[in-house]
Amino acid sequence: MLDFIVYLLYRSGSAIASALPLPVLFVFGEFLGFCAWLVSGKYRRLAQRNVAIAFGSEKSPREARRLVCHHFQRLGANLLCSVKLTQMSPEKILRRVTVENIEAMDSRFRAGVPVVLVLSHLGIWELFAQLMPKFVGYVRNASVYQKLGNRFIDAHVRRTRSRTGLELFDRKDGFQPVIELLRSGGGVGVLCDQHAGDHGVWAPFFGRLASTSPLASLLARRTSAALVAAGVYTDGRARWRIVFLERFDTADSSVDALTSKINEIIEQQIRRAPEDWFWVHNRWKTPRPHFLLSQYKRGVYLPDGVSPDLKPFRILIRSGNWLGDAVMSTPAVRAIKSGRPDAHITIAAPSKIAPMWKLVPEVDAIIPLPGSSLLPAVRSLRRQPAFDATILFPNSLRVALESWLSGIPRRVGYRAHWRRCLLNQTVPEPRKPGSLEHQSLRYLRIARECGAQTEQSPEEKPSNAQRPTPNAQLAGSNQPSTGDYQLLKLGISPGAEYGPAKRWLPQRFVEAATAVAARSPVQWILFGTKNDVLIGEQIGAALGSSCINRIGQTTLEQLIDELRQCHLLLTNDTGTMHLAALLGVSTVAIFGSTEPRLTGPLGDRHIVLRHHVECSPCFLRKCPIDFRCMKAVSVQEVADAVMSILQQ
């Protein structure tokens, strides 16, 4: 019933419009368009976004705003005039319309070559439905269209279009009838400038990747039809100009190449009269959920030499707040970066761990976030160029608030901690709990849900190295002499930020380091934070001159530089352990209250030492009983593990 009422209102408005002269309709349409520009904030913002994408630095913000305002006026004028034009005869229409180069199409038909006419939402595109049978009525003419939501209006529009002899084909009915028409020598018009969703070719349009329908190119290749483009430009008050271009396809061009060429031609048409194009259509729509393009059937097509000049698709990734969590997310960051060729990756991370991201070449920019306050972080994000999407690795409510308050249109993450309403793309948890999942795989699931390919290299896979079998050659008379070894720098990270339950006994670090030093000439370097100073002093005093104590004395940048020089790191489950893995430094990692299958170092050059006792993993900060999990790891097996790596 509502559809019919809307239809009656539509027909009443059409009758009134048909009674008015075209120049009056044009001026009145401009006025209505200006009013729409004033009140329609949603579409005004969409048009402004589209203009900013298309013209970027070519137009100042003031010029862009003026263009959008003129577009609304032009759109109102042309839409209102199109209502009357569809009721007029072709002869009367041609008094208001100038036609250029119709020979580009006419000559093909007379030579027996079918034509696919490439059209766009430029000016009054409905003119083609009214005039094509007038121009080339000696062959069958057709248009591929998409059914309107209101069935009464749809039926009326179809009657209006077909009364001139134009045949109409609904996309949903398939394209075999269209192919048969072309093979009979006819012509088909196809609108090619709309977002094509999951079935399109991702090709550059104004330098930005856009999903583009390959329909026109497919029809041309299947039927050997010529591809000819045409556009309608507003020439003045209630006057228009139709311009046909010469055939632009070649026999050796692929469907993807022709689709990209169509984008180039439509871009040139728009640049000629930007006010005439339909800027309120979301041409550069961010697909859901796969805005990374690796999984699309048709994928991305880039003409030669285009890739370096693509306008960036800006992705903000909110890093974890802990060093270890940040490192474990690097495989996901790499997958996200490779998900589309125009991806520009910005990492937002707490200042204390931000320097770590300089080690990841896939990261294009880093935003150090000040302190733990929400509003300063939001201000830092809002000062950046606009982001297209943000991916949240932490599960906290606060990071979701950061991105929501920053106005980023696509916000992706797990729905934990009462933040579901702040996200508009959530990552599902596994339905059935299975085996333990490494934290890096949870981050990779986010990347995969956004459309990235998530195959891991050996360097990125969680370490599955087990406690080494004691090597008899490393003990007694078979051990290498000191002359066989260079002086090696080995690191020790005896602390753990989380709490004492993750810390192996300091005295055992001393004993293991002494045992290794007795079998090979080494220089031990102690690493840690200011919270580990007392532990460092205890170990340093016991090891004497064979040890350099750097605990609490390094910035993260200095830690990175000094850790790079180490051949190995002996460590608890710490952020330094993960940093060493990122730097390619082998580790001997001692686990007790935590689970290496969840947070073990990434890569295959590490040895994880852990004895599973009845109460582990407990994930407690302090052991409430006798510290049995850590005491179970002996000095001998730690020393053997270090030596087995050094011998390699």
Rosetta blueprint (number, residue, H / E / L):
1 M L
2 L H
3 D H
4 F H
5 I H
6 V H
7 Y H
8 L H
9 L H
10 Y H
11 R H
12 S H
13 G H
14 S H
15 A H
16 I H
17 A H
18 S H
19 A H
20 L L
21 P L
22 L H
23 P H
24 V H
25 L H
26 F H
27 V H
28 F H
29 G H
30 E H
31 F H
32 L H
33 G H
34 F H
35 C H
36 A H
37 W H
38 L H
39 V H
40 S L
41 G H
42 K H
43 Y H
44 R H
45 R H
46 L H
47 A H
48 Q H
49 R H
50 N H
51 V H
52 A H
53 I H
54 A H
55 F H
56 G H
57 S H
58 E H
59 K L
60 S L
61 P H
62 R H
63 E H
64 A H
65 R H
66 R H
67 L H
68 V H
69 C H
70 H H
71 H H
72 F H
73 Q H
74 R H
75 L H
76 G H
77 A H
78 N H
79 L H
80 L H
81 C H
82 S H
83 V H
84 K H
85 L H
86 T L
87 Q L
88 M L
89 S L
90 P H
91 E H
92 K H
93 I H
94 L L
95 R L
96 R L
97 V E
98 T E
99 V E
100 E E
101 N L
102 I L
103 E H
104 A H
105 M H
106 D H
107 S H
108 R H
109 F H
110 R H
111 A L
112 G L
113 V L
114 P L
115 V E
116 V E
117 L E
118 V E
119 L E
120 S L
121 H L
122 L E
123 G L
124 I L
125 W L
126 E L
127 L H
128 F H
129 A H
130 Q H
131 L H
132 M H
133 P H
134 K H
135 F H
136 V H
137 G L
138 Y L
139 V L
140 R L
141 N E
142 A E
143 S E
144 V E
145 Y E
146 Q L
147 K L
148 L L
149 G L
150 N L
151 R H
152 F H
153 I H
154 D H
155 A H
156 H H
157 V H
158 R H
159 R H
160 T H
161 R H
162 S H
163 R L
164 T L
165 G L
166 L L
167 E E
168 L E
169 F E
170 D E
171 R H
172 K H
173 D H
174 G L
175 F L
176 Q H
177 P H
178 V H
179 I H
180 E H
181 L H
182 L H
183 R H
184 S L
185 G L
186 G L
187 G E
188 V E
189 G E
190 V E
191 L E
192 C L
193 D L
194 Q L
195 H E
196 A L
197 G H
198 D H
199 H H
200 G L
201 V E
202 W E
203 A E
204 P E
205 F E
206 F L
207 G L
208 R E
209 L E
210 A E
211 S E
212 T E
213 S L
214 P L
215 L H
216 A H
217 S H
218 L H
219 L H
220 A H
221 R H
222 R H
223 T H
224 S L
225 A L
226 A E
227 L E
228 V E
229 A E
230 A E
231 G E
232 V E
233 Y E
234 T E
235 D E
236 G E
237 R L
238 A L
239 R E
240 W E
241 R E
242 I E
243 V E
244 F E
245 L L
246 E L
247 R L
248 F L
249 D L
250 T L
251 A L
252 D L
253 S L
254 S L
255 V H
256 D H
257 A H
258 L H
259 T H
260 S H
261 K H
262 I H
263 N H
264 E H
265 I H
266 I H
267 E H
268 Q H
269 Q H
270 I H
271 R H
272 R H
273 A L
274 P H
275 E H
276 D H
277 W E
278 F L
279 W L
280 V L
281 H L
282 N L
283 R L
284 W L
285 K L
286 T L
287 P L
288 R L
289 P L
290 H L
291 F L
292 L L
293 L L
294 S L
295 Q L
296 Y L
297 K L
298 R L
299 G L
300 V E
301 Y L
302 L L
303 P L
304 D L
305 G L
306 V L
307 S H
308 P H
309 D H
310 L L
311 K L
312 P L
313 F E
314 R E
315 I E
316 L E
317 I E
318 R E
319 S L
320 G L
321 N L
322 W L
323 L H
324 G H
325 D H
326 A H
327 V H
328 M H
329 S L
330 T H
331 P H
332 A H
333 V H
334 R H
335 A H
336 I H
337 K H
338 S L
339 G L
340 R L
341 P L
342 D L
343 A E
344 H E
345 I E
346 T E
347 I E
348 A E
349 A E
350 P E
351 S L
352 K L
353 I L
354 A H
355 P H
356 M H
357 W H
358 K H
359 L H
360 V L
361 P L
362 E L
363 V L
364 D L
365 A E
366 I E
367 I E
368 P E
369 L E
370 P L
371 G L
372 S L
373 S L
374 L H
375 L H
376 P H
377 A H
378 V H
379 R H
380 S H
381 L H
382 R H
383 R L
384 Q L
385 P L
386 A L
387 F L
388 D L
389 A E
390 T E
391 I E
392 L E
393 F L
394 P L
395 N L
396 S L
397 L H
398 R H
399 V H
400 A H
401 L H
402 E H
403 S H
404 W H
405 L H
406 S L
407 G L
408 I L
409 P L
410 R L
411 R E
412 V E
413 G E
414 Y L
415 R L
416 A L
417 H L
418 W L
419 R L
420 R H
421 C H
422 L H
423 L L
424 N L
425 Q E
426 T E
427 V L
428 P L
429 E L
430 P L
431 R L
432 K L
433 P L
434 G L
435 S L
436 L L
437 E L
438 H L
439 Q H
440 S H
441 L H
442 R H
443 Y H
444 L H
445 R H
446 I H
447 A H
448 R H
449 E H
450 C L
451 G L
452 A L
453 Q L
454 T L
455 E L
456 Q L
457 S L
458 P L
459 E L
460 E L
461 K L
462 P E
463 S L
464 N L
465 A L
466 Q L
467 R L
468 P L
469 T L
470 P L
471 N L
472 A H
473 Q H
474 L H
475 A L
476 G H
477 S H
478 N H
479 Q L
480 P L
481 S L
482 T H
483 G H
484 D H
485 Y L
486 Q L
487 L L
488 L E
489 K E
490 L E
491 G E
492 I E
493 S E
494 P L
495 G L
496 A L
497 E L
498 Y L
499 G L
500 P H
501 A H
502 K H
503 R L
504 W L
505 L L
506 P H
507 Q H
508 R H
509 F H
510 V H
511 E H
512 A H
513 A H
514 T H
515 A H
516 V H
517 A H
518 A H
519 R H
520 S L
521 P L
522 V E
523 Q E
524 W E
525 I E
526 L E
527 F L
528 G L
529 T L
530 K H
531 N H
532 D H
533 V H
534 L H
535 I H
536 G H
537 E H
538 Q H
539 I H
540 G H
541 A H
542 A H
543 L H
544 G H
545 S H
546 S H
547 C E
548 I E
549 N E
550 R L
551 I L
552 G L
553 Q L
554 T L
555 T L
556 L H
557 E H
558 Q H
559 L H
560 I H
561 D H
562 E H
563 L H
564 R H
565 Q L
566 C L
567 H L
568 L E
569 L E
570 L E
571 T E
572 N E
573 D L
574 T L
575 G H
576 T H
577 M H
578 H H
579 L H
580 A H
581 A H
582 L H
583 L H
584 G L
585 V L
586 S E
587 T E
588 V E
589 A E
590 I E
591 F L
592 G L
593 S L
594 T L
595 E L
596 P H
597 R H
598 L H
599 T H
600 G L
601 P L
602 L E
603 G L
604 D L
605 R L
606 H L
607 I E
608 V E
609 L E
610 R L
611 H L
612 H L
613 V L
614 E L
615 C L
616 S L
617 P L
618 C L
619 F L
620 L L
621 R L
622 K L
623 C L
624 P L
625 I L
626 D L
627 F L
628 R H
629 C H
630 M H
631 K H
632 A L
633 V L
634 S L
635 V H
636 Q H
637 E H
638 V H
639 A H
640 D H
641 A H
642 V H
643 M H
644 S H
645 I H
646 L H
647 Q H
648 Q L
